[in-house]
Amino acid sequence: MGNVRKLTRAQFLLVCTATFLILSLLTAAFYVSFAGPQKTVDKHRVACVGDSISLGSNYTIDLYLMLGSSYNVSNFDVSGATVLLSTNNPYLKTGNFRS
């Protein structure tokens, strides 16, 4: 025990740098082997437009179930709206159309 060697400052910094590099490489290897990059899957987007009749039905859910999980089915129905522009509530002027 009496024969303990002291490290110089340069040796100490070299050991710390080597330890840091080894830990960084191990962390990166762990990430690549276990976590891996996340795969993003682009979904097809389907916009369903309708009035109060379609708003109260489950057709968007049924359509999603038929198409599968690779589709994103959204409901943009507006009660009382119509496709005609010369009415009190044209669909083109609703917030759902702007979405």
KAPE-V561790 format. One record per run of one state. SS is the DSSP state (@ for helix, = for strand, . for the rest). FROM is the first residue (numbers start at 0). TO is the last residue. If there is no record, write none. Layout:
ss | from | to
SS | FROM | TO
SS | FROM | TO
This chain:
ss | from | to
. | 0 | 7
@ | 8 | 34
. | 35 | 42
= | 43 | 47
. | 48 | 50
@ | 51 | 54
. | 55 | 57
@ | 58 | 66
. | 67 | 69
= | 70 | 74
. | 75 | 80
= | 81 | 81
. | 82 | 88
= | 89 | 89
@ | 90 | 92
. | 93 | 93
@ | 94 | 97
. | 98 | 98
